[in-house]
């Protein structure tokens, strides 16, 4: 398997093994010469003779190259290691109502909200399921609809969950997913005190955001979201920004990323997924070219404002480059969705395809045993993926999106060309970031 490499500047190159464990290595000229010294089978002694000018520290360089999977012993090619997840993630759909009318949303909205009895049963079922299946931690995502419309329940459930998780010896992580239109200072402070992180949906700056996140009355929402983000920063509880890209805002992706970086905020870029609720909006589906151009423009912004954190887990939709994976997400394996009535589903994108409920069932067993709804297959089982250098990073893409586009789960993602086009540029960004902060 060929190592991916690219030039970063006159003296440094980036090396990355696509079928390794994901370490991005930046090497100077002497280290690069040592690396290339193994183009043909050789020993360290051989390299000492061939590269006398690079002998100082050669053992350390060789050790690092080997650990990163960049060089291997003959007959022992690099292979990724796939760790078992220690965390069960649960999406708690605490409200089916929303104060926005986003055209790409997959939820058939109603005034329904989760009540306390259902919420506590959901928490108990998730924690019991996690313990029964050997997980060490649970992540709760309070979502909707707009989760903040049921804010008192969110706070009660979080308090309840932390007590019950501690009783079971489970670690607990929690976040609130919000459109950011109306988060009061008091609610933010309560979330901060509880240790609940906040993720805000922001799809652009000004018109780019408003084009796809209007209020239910058809009014712009950007200014309200901008004020909320400012309030969160002032309260020292910075949010993570989730940016959904459609054909409407692809050209403005760079400006949204600039907005985040200017405020020191982490962010993630998510590709629009077609769904029944969005079927009447035929201008949402992007072309490969639109998405690639939008992402490359965003990458140019990042290159000029390199953050101290890696962006490899946030700029590639489901195709992150942090660690190799056989599946793109936890659907069907370490992820459960619970709707406002306590019914269990595999994926929040298909929340209405329910399998059972939290009052009678083990949620994780339900999703693991199901073969009727979304199938999240191993990437090596997908046509068009088996021989791809990048298969353990995109993992074949979102199975829901693939099935929607092709009618099959066992085939490569419709976003395959996009991933292949942007992976090299994303890795280049990481190499430049490592160089910047190594110097600091």
C-alpha positions as a printed NumPy array, in Angstrom:
array([[  0.   ,   0.   ,   0.   ],
       [  1.435,   3.344,  -1.016],
       [  2.093,   5.976,   1.62 ],
       [  0.433,   9.308,   0.954],
       [  2.911,  12.167,   0.977],
       [  2.891,  15.844,   0.106],
       [  5.257,  18.79 ,   0.348],
       [  4.52 ,  21.338,   3.062],
       [  7.403,  23.764,   2.525],
       [ 10.998,  23.724,   1.315],
       [ 12.176,  21.533,   4.185],
       [  9.204,  19.472,   5.38 ],
       [  6.937,  16.785,   3.962],
       [  3.846,  15.063,   5.3  ],
       [  3.583,  11.267,   5.422],
       [  0.394,   9.28 ,   6.075],
       [ -0.332,   5.56 ,   5.811],
       [ -3.957,   5.111,   4.609],
       [ -4.153,   1.566,   5.974],
       [ -2.401,   2.414,   9.227],
       [ -3.715,   3.802,  12.49 ],
       [ -4.001,   7.404,  11.401],
       [ -0.821,   9.129,  12.543],
       [  0.064,  12.167,  10.469],
       [  3.842,  12.573,  10.437],
       [  5.771,  15.646,   9.37 ],
       [  9.409,  14.963,   8.489],
       [ 12.364,  17.145,   7.635],
       [ 14.785,  16.383,   4.814],
       [ 17.069,  13.974,   6.732],
       [ 14.092,  12.002,   8.072],
       [ 12.573,  11.91 ,   4.605],
       [ 15.782,  10.539,   3.129],
       [ 15.736,   7.815,   5.78 ],
       [ 12.114,   7.032,   4.893],
       [ 12.932,   6.748,   1.198],
       [ 15.926,   4.605,   2.068],
       [ 13.429,   1.818,   2.71 ],
       [ 11.942,   1.938,  -0.796],
       [ 13.709,  -1.391,  -1.168],
       [ 14.261,  -3.798,   1.747],
       [ 17.131,  -2.507,   3.877],
       [ 18.507,  -2.568,   7.403],
       [ 19.504,   0.337,   9.585],
       [ 23.102,  -0.694,   8.968],
       [ 22.482,  -0.426,   5.224],
       [ 21.174,   3.101,   5.657],
       [ 24.16 ,   4.125,   7.75 ],
       [ 26.32 ,   3.288,   4.769],
       [ 23.997,   4.806,   2.174],
       [ 23.191,   7.958,   4.183],
       [ 26.262,   8.778,   6.28 ],
       [ 25.129,  12.384,   6.672],
       [ 21.891,  11.27 ,   8.396],
       [ 23.197,   8.737,  10.927],
       [ 22.609,  10.898,  14.032],
       [ 19.357,   9.751,  15.632],
       [ 18.584,   7.298,  12.849],
       [ 17.262,   4.629,  15.253],
       [ 14.705,   7.039,  16.666],
       [ 13.535,   8.065,  13.204],
       [ 13.17 ,   4.446,  12.105],
       [ 11.195,   3.618,  15.264],
       [  8.794,   6.498,  14.652],
       [  8.345,   5.563,  10.994],
       [  7.634,   1.961,  11.918],
       [  5.141,   2.844,  14.657],
       [  3.248,   5.062,  12.201],
       [  3.044,   2.182,   9.727],
       [  5.114,   4.09 ,   7.195],
       [  7.686,   1.323,   6.931],
       [  7.159,  -2.395,   7.578],
       [  9.137,  -5.554,   7.683],
       [  9.022,  -7.492,   4.393],
       [  5.922,  -9.676,   4.266],
       [  4.223,  -7.767,   7.097],
       [  2.196,  -4.945,   5.487],
       [  0.607,  -2.176,   7.507],
       [ -2.819,  -2.992,   8.909],
       [ -5.159,  -0.78 ,  10.927],
       [ -6.241,  -1.681,  14.426],
       [ -9.917,  -1.204,  15.216],
       [-10.727,  -0.612,  18.851],
       [-14.027,  -1.547,  20.437],
       [-16.178,   1.392,  21.462],
       [-16.459,   1.885,  25.192],
       [-19.3  ,   4.41 ,  24.934],
       [-22.985,   3.981,  24.144],
       [-24.494,   7.103,  22.569],
       [-28.19 ,   7.876,  22.912],
       [-30.142,  10.534,  21.039],
       [-33.002,  11.709,  23.272],
       [-35.647,  13.424,  21.135],
       [-37.056,  15.599,  23.924],
       [-39.216,  17.758,  21.656],
       [-40.806,  17.225,  18.261],
       [-41.59 ,  20.939,  18.005],
       [-39.286,  23.584,  16.574],
       [-39.244,  27.364,  16.184],
       [-37.47 ,  27.085,  12.808],
       [-38.623,  25.642,   9.491],
       [-35.4  ,  24.353,   7.946],
       [-36.11 ,  22.871,   4.494],
       [-33.572,  20.052,   4.906],
       [-34.909,  18.831,   8.265],
       [-35.935,  15.156,   8.378],
       [-38.48 ,  15.514,  11.217],
       [-42.24 ,  15.675,  10.64 ],
       [-42.843,  18.38 ,  13.233],
       [-45.651,  18.402,  15.802],
       [-46.319,  19.956,  19.186],
       [-45.428,  16.714,  20.974],
       [-42.805,  16.765,  23.692],
       [-41.236,  14.077,  25.842],
       [-42.677,  13.987,  29.358],
       [-40.755,  13.297,  32.546],
       [-41.976,   9.721,  32.942],
       [-40.861,   8.832,  29.422],
       [-37.587,  10.69 ,  29.778],
       [-36.627,   8.949,  32.981],
       [-37.614,   5.581,  31.531],
       [-35.401,   6.377,  28.54 ],
       [-32.451,   7.263,  30.747],
       [-32.904,   4.112,  32.835],
       [-33.192,   1.92 ,  29.74 ],
       [-30.078,   3.411,  28.136],
       [-27.982,   3.056,  31.293],
       [-29.2  ,  -0.48 ,  31.897],
       [-28.489,  -1.343,  28.262],
       [-25.002,   0.148,  28.456],
       [-24.152,  -1.848,  31.542],
       [-25.613,  -5.063,  30.138],
       [-23.516,  -4.774,  26.983],
       [-20.264,  -3.924,  28.705],
       [-19.941,  -0.201,  27.985],
       [-17.984,   1.996,  30.361],
       [-19.611,   5.304,  29.472],
       [-22.78 ,   6.829,  28.055],
       [-23.194,   9.935,  25.935],
       [-26.61 ,  11.602,  25.945],
       [-27.601,  14.007,  23.182],
       [-30.619,  16.127,  24.094],
       [-32.155,  16.884,  20.725],
       [-35.312,  17.495,  18.726],
       [-37.016,  19.383,  17.058],
       [-35.603,  22.124,  19.214],
       [-34.503,  20.653,  22.538],
       [-34.483,  23.989,  24.367],
       [-38.267,  24.189,  23.986],
       [-38.362,  21.499,  26.667],
       [-35.53 ,  22.93 ,  28.72 ],
       [-36.844,  22.079,  32.179],
       [-37.04 ,  18.425,  31.212],
       [-33.499,  18.566,  29.812],
       [-32.177,  19.838,  33.146],
       [-34.181,  17.299,  35.179],
       [-33.14 ,  14.409,  32.957],
       [-29.502,  15.394,  33.058],
       [-29.497,  15.61 ,  36.839],
       [-31.299,  12.258,  37.077],
       [-28.964,  10.623,  34.557],
       [-25.826,  11.678,  36.398],
       [-27.039,  10.179,  39.66 ],
       [-28.157,   6.932,  38.057],
       [-24.99 ,   6.621,  35.951],
       [-22.813,   7.032,  39.033],
       [-24.827,   4.31 ,  40.786],
       [-24.046,   1.957,  37.905],
       [-20.378,   2.956,  37.727],
       [-20.78 ,   4.536,  34.282],
       [-19.176,   7.763,  33.095],
       [-21.637,  10.224,  31.586],
       [-21.171,  12.834,  28.871],
       [-23.985,  15.096,  27.679],
       [-24.669,  17.739,  25.077],
       [-27.599,  19.861,  23.943],
       [-28.238,  20.205,  20.211],
       [-29.895,  23.544,  19.483],
       [-30.673,  25.974,  16.696],
       [-29.503,  28.734,  19.025],
       [-32.451,  31.024,  18.424],
       [-33.608,  31.36 ,  22.01 ],
       [-31.231,  30.126,  24.727],
       [-31.686,  32.266,  27.814],
       [-28.724,  33.267,  29.946],
       [-30.214,  31.354,  32.893],
       [-30.599,  28.158,  30.879],
       [-27.052,  28.45 ,  29.538],
       [-25.715,  28.937,  33.054],
       [-27.62 ,  25.872,  34.253],
       [-26.191,  23.786,  31.399],
       [-22.714,  25.097,  32.124],
       [-23.021,  24.233,  35.828],
       [-24.221,  20.734,  34.911],
       [-21.358,  20.204,  32.455],
       [-23.654,  19.893,  29.438],
       [-21.944,  21.007,  26.252],
       [-23.872,  22.965,  23.615],
       [-23.855,  22.46 ,  19.864],
       [-25.356,  25.234,  17.76 ],
       [-26.463,  24.837,  14.146],
       [-25.046,  27.681,  12.061],
       [-25.21 ,  27.24 ,   8.299],
       [-23.484,  30.415,   7.225],
       [-23.263,  34.132,   7.837],
       [-26.274,  36.33 ,   7.154],
       [-28.184,  35.287,   4.053],
       [-26.42 ,  31.929,   3.704],
       [-27.775,  30.898,   7.096],
       [-31.186,  32.485,   6.611],
       [-31.662,  30.777,   3.233],
       [-32.027,  27.443,   4.951],
       [-32.822,  28.191,   8.581],
       [-35.818,  30.562,   8.617],
       [-38.229,  30.813,  11.535],
       [-41.627,  29.144,  11.292],
       [-42.933,  32.591,  10.312],
       [-40.422,  32.769,   7.469],
       [-38.221,  35.37 ,   9.157],
       [-34.375,  35.404,   9.243],
       [-32.747,  33.733,  12.25 ],
       [-29.04 ,  34.521,  11.835],
       [-28.979,  37.618,  14.05 ],
       [-30.656,  35.747,  16.9  ],
       [-28.181,  32.86 ,  16.602],
       [-25.246,  35.262,  16.43 ],
       [-26.415,  36.934,  19.645],
       [-26.767,  33.564,  21.36 ],
       [-23.236,  32.579,  20.355],
       [-21.977,  35.882,  21.725],
       [-23.817,  35.263,  24.985],
       [-22.355,  31.768,  25.284],
       [-18.863,  33.151,  24.82 ],
       [-19.515,  35.871,  27.388],
       [-20.697,  33.193,  29.829],
       [-17.512,  31.185,  29.167],
       [-19.454,  28.247,  27.768],
       [-18.382,  28.251,  24.108],
       [-20.502,  26.153,  21.759],
       [-19.489,  23.779,  19.002],
       [-20.864,  24.946,  15.646],
       [-22.514,  22.457,  13.303],
       [-22.574,  23.628,   9.678],
       [-24.858,  21.757,   7.269],
       [-23.945,  22.246,   3.622],
       [-26.508,  22.198,   0.803],
       [-26.419,  23.66 ,  -2.674],
       [-27.917,  26.84 ,  -1.182],
       [-24.961,  27.645,   1.073],
       [-22.019,  25.641,  -0.315],
       [-20.378,  28.781,  -1.692],
       [-20.613,  30.403,   1.745],
       [-18.991,  27.572,   3.7  ],
       [-15.694,  29.443,   3.933],
       [-17.382,  32.444,   5.531],
       [-19.067,  30.215,   8.116],
       [-15.711,  28.62 ,   8.947],
       [-14.138,  32.069,   9.239],
       [-16.925,  33.039,  11.659],
       [-16.05 ,  30.051,  13.847],
       [-12.283,  30.544,  13.747],
       [-12.565,  34.267,  14.503],
       [-14.246,  33.287,  17.769],
       [-11.994,  30.344,  18.575],
       [-14.877,  27.893,  18.178],
       [-14.676,  24.286,  17.081],
       [-16.958,  23.336,  14.218],
       [-18.027,  20.447,  12.022],
       [-19.04 ,  20.371,   8.356],
       [-21.967,  18.106,   7.522],
       [-23.292,  17.227,   4.088],
       [-27.034,  17.524,   3.461],
       [-28.802,  14.158,   3.489],
       [-31.837,  13.76 ,   1.3  ],
       [-35.016,  12.747,   3.142],
       [-38.789,  12.606,   2.709],
       [-39.417,  15.887,   4.524],
       [-37.048,  17.724,   2.177],
       [-38.478,  16.214,  -0.998],
       [-40.285,  19.42 ,  -2.014],
       [-37.034,  21.416,  -1.958],
       [-35.226,  20.313,  -5.085],
       [-32.561,  23.021,  -4.806],
       [-30.865,  21.495,  -1.757],
       [-28.974,  18.644,  -3.419],
       [-25.407,  19.666,  -4.225],
       [-23.177,  18.525,  -7.036],
       [-19.728,  17.078,  -6.398],
       [-18.211,  20.211,  -7.881],
       [-20.216,  22.539,  -5.629],
       [-19.199,  20.636,  -2.527],
       [-15.535,  20.311,  -3.469],
       [-15.248,  23.997,  -4.354],
       [-16.979,  25.028,  -1.127],
       [-14.778,  22.796,   0.997],
       [-11.551,  23.853,  -0.675],
       [-12.483,  27.496,  -0.107],
       [-13.092,  26.672,   3.557],
       [ -9.744,  24.88 ,   3.723],
       [ -8.058,  28.02 ,   2.393],
       [ -9.573,  29.962,   5.296],
       [ -8.362,  27.35 ,   7.771],
       [ -4.875,  27.451,   6.249],
       [ -4.693,  31.168,   7.019],
       [ -6.086,  30.681,  10.547],
       [ -4.711,  27.321,  11.678],
       [ -6.326,  26.425,  15.027],
       [ -4.534,  24.625,  17.87 ],
       [ -6.878,  21.626,  17.479],
       [ -6.957,  19.15 ,  14.62 ],
       [ -9.687,  19.629,  12.03 ],
       [ -9.36 ,  16.081,  10.673],
       [-12.405,  14.98 ,  12.642],
       [-14.621,  17.889,  11.676],
       [-14.199,  19.002,   8.053],
       [-15.015,  15.758,   6.24 ],
       [-18.641,  14.926,   7.124],
       [-18.696,  11.206,   8.014],
       [-15.225,  10.756,   6.525],
       [-13.012,  11.799,   9.439],
       [ -9.27 ,  11.117,   9.435],
       [ -8.633,  10.73 ,  13.163],
       [ -8.765,   6.959,  13.492],
       [ -9.519,   4.066,  11.143],
       [-13.056,   2.693,  11.289],
       [-14.891,  -0.174,   9.658],
       [-18.218,   1.663,   9.876],
       [-18.913,   5.391,   9.407],
       [-21.033,   5.733,  12.556],
       [-22.445,   3.786,  15.479],
       [-25.865,   3.059,  13.957],
       [-26.866,  -0.491,  14.812],
       [-23.893,  -1.016,  17.119],
       [-23.306,   1.62 ,  19.82 ],
       [-26.007,   4.189,  19.07 ],
       [-29.703,   4.355,  19.936],
       [-32.414,   6.909,  19.211],
       [-35.39 ,   7.455,  21.478],
       [-38.289,   9.608,  20.313],
       [-40.609,  11.807,  22.363],
       [-42.915,   8.858,  23.096],
       [-40.112,   6.56 ,  24.217],
       [-39.965,   4.546,  20.999],
       [-36.579,   3.27 ,  19.864],
       [-35.038,   3.742,  16.406],
       [-31.633,   3.02 ,  14.897],
       [-30.828,   6.426,  13.407],
       [-32.121,   9.935,  14.079],
       [-32.431,  10.404,  10.29 ],
       [-35.046,   7.638,  10.365],
       [-36.565,   8.345,  13.759],
       [-40.052,   7.277,  12.636],
       [-38.903,   3.715,  11.779],
       [-39.28 ,   2.469,  15.334],
       [-38.447,  -0.982,  16.687],
       [-39.832,  -1.066,  20.217],
       [-39.88 ,   1.174,  23.289],
       [-37.936,   1.938,  26.454],
       [-40.685,   0.664,  28.751],
       [-40.301,  -2.956,  27.701],
       [-37.084,  -3.413,  25.771],
       [-33.301,  -3.258,  25.839],
       [-32.718,  -0.393,  23.354],
       [-29.317,  -1.566,  22.181],
       [-30.491,  -5.137,  21.693],
       [-33.347,  -3.817,  19.55 ],
       [-31.07 ,  -1.936,  17.18 ],
       [-28.447,  -4.685,  17.035],
       [-30.988,  -7.382,  16.211],
       [-32.851,  -5.358,  13.593],
       [-32.402,  -6.196,   9.907],
       [-35.486,  -4.348,   8.666],
       [-34.268,  -0.745,   8.843],
       [-30.858,   0.865,   8.162],
       [-28.006,  -1.616,   7.635],
       [-24.64 ,  -0.212,   8.666],
       [-22.346,  -2.689,   6.928],
       [-18.586,  -3.094,   7.231],
       [-16.781,  -1.051,   4.596],
       [-15.065,  -4.167,   3.237],
       [-18.529,  -5.519,   2.375],
       [-19.313,  -2.55 ,   0.107],
       [-18.916,  -2.617,  -3.651],
       [-16.483,   0.046,  -4.805],
       [-14.825,   0.306,  -1.374],
       [-12.882,  -2.916,  -0.899],
       [ -9.779,  -1.818,  -2.817],
       [ -9.867,   1.9  ,  -2.004],
       [ -6.895,   3.368,  -0.116],
       [ -9.244,   5.603,   1.919],
       [-11.859,   2.995,   2.851],
       [-11.098,   2.927,   6.57 ],
       [-11.613,   6.701,   6.842],
       [-14.884,   7.369,   5.019],
       [-15.982,   3.786,   5.83 ],
       [-18.278,   3.882,   2.829],
       [-20.161,   6.995,   3.969],
       [-23.552,   7.441,   5.629],
       [-25.632,   4.286,   4.989],
       [-28.903,   6.227,   5.03 ],
       [-27.646,   8.649,   2.363],
       [-26.25 ,   5.802,   0.27 ],
       [-29.508,   3.844,   0.372],
       [-31.511,   6.943,  -0.468],
       [-29.354,   7.561,  -3.536],
       [-28.83 ,   3.978,  -4.734],
       [-31.358,   1.684,  -3.073],
       [-28.455,  -0.343,  -1.658],
       [-26.44 ,  -0.476,   1.543],
       [-23.622,  -2.599,   0.107],
       [-22.201,   0.019,  -2.259],
       [-19.904,   3.02 ,  -1.94 ],
       [-21.161,   6.436,  -0.892],
       [-22.533,   8.853,  -3.486],
       [-20.032,  11.273,  -1.923],
       [-17.062,   9.046,  -2.784],
       [-15.571,  11.46 ,  -5.348],
       [-15.849,  14.324,  -2.863],
       [-14.016,  12.436,  -0.129],
       [-11.217,  11.402,  -2.483],
       [-10.79 ,  14.972,  -3.703],
       [-10.576,  16.583,  -0.282],
       [ -8.648,  14.031,   1.79 ],
       [ -5.24 ,  15.091,   0.443],
       [ -6.002,  18.744,   1.117],
       [ -7.269,  18.01 ,   4.619],
       [ -4.084,  16.108,   5.398],
       [ -2.02 ,  18.998,   4.058],
       [ -3.873,  21.295,   6.465],
       [ -3.015,  19.014,   9.377],
       [  0.64 ,  18.934,   8.36 ],
       [  0.791,  22.733,   8.236],
       [ -0.968,  22.931,  11.597],
       [  1.532,  20.549,  13.18 ],
       [  4.392,  22.601,  11.788],
       [  2.923,  25.816,  13.148],
       [  2.37 ,  24.584,  16.676],
       [  5.592,  22.562,  16.805],
       [  7.41 ,  25.813,  16.19 ],
       [  5.465,  27.502,  18.988]])
